Amino acid sequence: MLTSRGLVVVGAMVLVIVGVVWWRRPPVAAPKADDGAPPRLTPATSSSPFAGTASCAGRSCHGSLDAIERATSWQMEYTLWVQHDPHTRAYRTLHEPLAQEIARRLGLPRGAHEAAACLSCHTQPAASGPIQDSVDAASIRRERAAGVGCEACHGTAPRWLDAHLTKEWQTKSAEEKFREHGLVPLGDPAALVKACAGCHVGAPPGNGAPVRDVNHDLIAAGHPRLAFEASAFVANLPPHWKPRPRNENQLWAAGQVVSAAAALELLKHRTTAVWPEFAEYDCTACHHDLQEPTWRRPLGRRGALAWGTWYFSMPRWLAGAAGATGTPALDELKRIMAKPRPARDVAVEKIDAALVELRRLHAPVNAWDGGGPFALGKIQGLLMSDNVTSWDEAEQLYLAFVALNQTAKDTALGERLKSLLDVRALPPGYATPRGDVDPRSIVRRLRE
């Protein structure tokens, strides 16, 4: 039998062994976001420039199952987003048959779900690069699976994740949070549209993001053409944020200016590649019914290269409405781009000048109020527009009336807008709908 001294020695040896085992064992994994505990924060590194969508998902952060009333948050934003937002499905669509067929037609050997051209918009850009054999490979795969996650819109979280949990954060303005920490001020219409435009319009490479470009090759392979209009997209997006009053007039106008600028920046990048890029032109310039008669003949559209019909149909009108002296550089760029072989260097020069024109519109557009009489006056001005020569321009005019009428509340106009639902979209094959209906008919019916 062991003496009392022997028991003490054995006990001490056991404690030493247990201590060594404890010291040598792997660290305890951080609690999962679903456990309700605050997530472990991921520092910014060159190999992992994002914290990950899961870092917002804790029950005590933005993953609450019920709304918790706070000054700026419900704390269930992630819960609503993951349940309803179409951005969560962006990566999953790359595994679907259509996406894989597009990849096959483009000759992408590893499929759409591994192609940089697809990942750059179907997940957040920071997770779109090639996966290396590193400690971050698992987090990149996890972030891709989340779709277009939180940081794609709100900004790179390692810069602001810790700071936004402090009391001092509540004293900072949205501009200070962006300037000091990179949190995108999505309450500002221009900043909101710019965050969307990177993928929904396209963008050259920069700021850690790859090029995002749905060019004619992608469209010909089966990818939908990009036709982004901010006020319509935001209206159709299931909200996962705490509702606040929104100036629909300002959102529409800012959307037009910012989207047009994004399209010009992408065009400048395209001048360095295959030229001219057919995605810049109205699809119906080539893809249309060849039968006569056609509405294109009196408009001089047969065989013409109609450039920028979607993004540049409204800036000229906006310049006049904002008191500017037109858009001469943009008008000249349109004439250059309508030529069969537009000169690259001349186009670049006019792109820079047109960008200056658009940026001058930011301040007056951001000052637009949300009053009904104001919006009604803008609608009356648009009704006088007679420069509708394409379906793109007619559709942009229609969407402008829809947005402005949110505050104008013109019942008669609202009924006319509803009556146009059956004729404003092009049917399959780009044939003219209902025989003799052309784009100008939309304006005529709106003036009735």
Secondary structure, DSSP 4 states (H G I P E B T S, - for coil): ---HHHHHHHHHHHHHHHHHHHHHSPPPPPPPGGGTSPPPPPPP-SS-----GGGG--TTTT--SS----SS--S-HHHHHHHH-GGGGTTGGGGSHHHHHHHHHHT-TT-GGG-HHHHHHHS-GGG-SPPPSSTTHHHHHHHHHT-S-HHHHH--GGGTTTGGGSTGGGGS-HHHHHHHH----TTSHHHHHHHHHHHHT-B-SBTTB--B---HHHHHHTPPPP---HHHHHHHSPP-S------HHHHHHHHHHHHHHHHHHHHHHHTTSSSS-GGGB-GGGTSS---SS-THHHHT-TT---BSTTTTSSHHHHHHHTT----HHHHHHHHHHTSSS--HHHHHHHHHHHHHHHHHTHHHHHT----HHHHHHHHHHHHT-----SHHHHHHHHHHHHHHHHHH--HHHHHHHHHTTTTSSPPGGGPPTTTT--HHHHHHHHH-
